[in-house]
Amino acid sequence: MHRRLRAILDSDIEIEVAAEANNAYTARDKIIECNPDVMLLCHDLPRMKGITFLERLMPQRYTTAFVIAEEAYEDAAYNAGAKDFAACDKDAALLENANICQRLKRIAAASGWQPVKSASVPHLPMHQTAHNSKGTGIIAIGASTGGTEAVASVIRNLKKDIPGIVLVQHMPEGFTNMFAQRLDSEGEITAKEAKSGDVVRPGQVLLAPGDKQMRIVRVNGMYQVECRYGPRVTGHCPSVDALFESVARVAGNDAIGVLMTGMGSDGAKGLLAMKKAGARTIGQDEKSCIVYGMPKVAFEMGAVDWQVPLDQIPHKIYYLLDKKQ
């Protein structure tokens, strides 16, 4: 239920999960720390039931609350101070038709909340391209089975002032060069098969060659790629894990990681390393994946900050870039 709720929330680019808590006592501390616009509260919690917690919380610290519980608890939820209620037992499938995101935003708006930005893909001026004191920003993408069409659909919706992109798509030698040429011809940004020494530049995709491991290094304050023959990592060459782990080491919180459709687990450990290093991480959701393997493993190990449908990935990238300013 928790995983399903998180996936529903992550599918909406205007919603950010400020904190998560698995009991009322942790929730109390997180509310004080994060001051959320809305609390999404399940009644079935350990140690103290959710509605009991709400009854005790409201006199001390008013919080706009949306309660999820069995239908029998609806009146109790509203009496405790809830602004909205969704009837749901332990069947997570019932959440799919509950319009959780729209209802959350409606009650938040009634309390003065406004979305950070619209759902349309913005065109950020060059001077607003994401950066911080650590560097110019970098986006790392990994994909496998079904990834060629998925990656192309994302690249087509990115503008030429996007931070530099490094990409691993599982492909044999020779095919990666053809795929890079295809990406180069389909959108505003340029693309090429990477070679050692290439600088990661805004508006450009560097695609790992099909027979080499590609990693990120830092030279004279700029991100560059190293492409070298080497052993398989997580069963692959090129490997998403090899790329992501190097991005975690070199770029830290100056990066965004995106893990897309693919069989197996390549990229999951690397995405977790990126998250632990401070990067923001995105995983493609199950419904839009050809094969929900790599992003599923990453999601289940806690490596994914936002799990979103394929067509929302460009929007989420721009959302994260804008919040970084």
Summary of the structure (lengths in Angstrom):
residues: 325
radius of gyration: 21.2
end to end distance: 33.8
largest distance: 66.1
contacts: 1163
relative contact order: 0.12
helix: 38%
strand: 21%
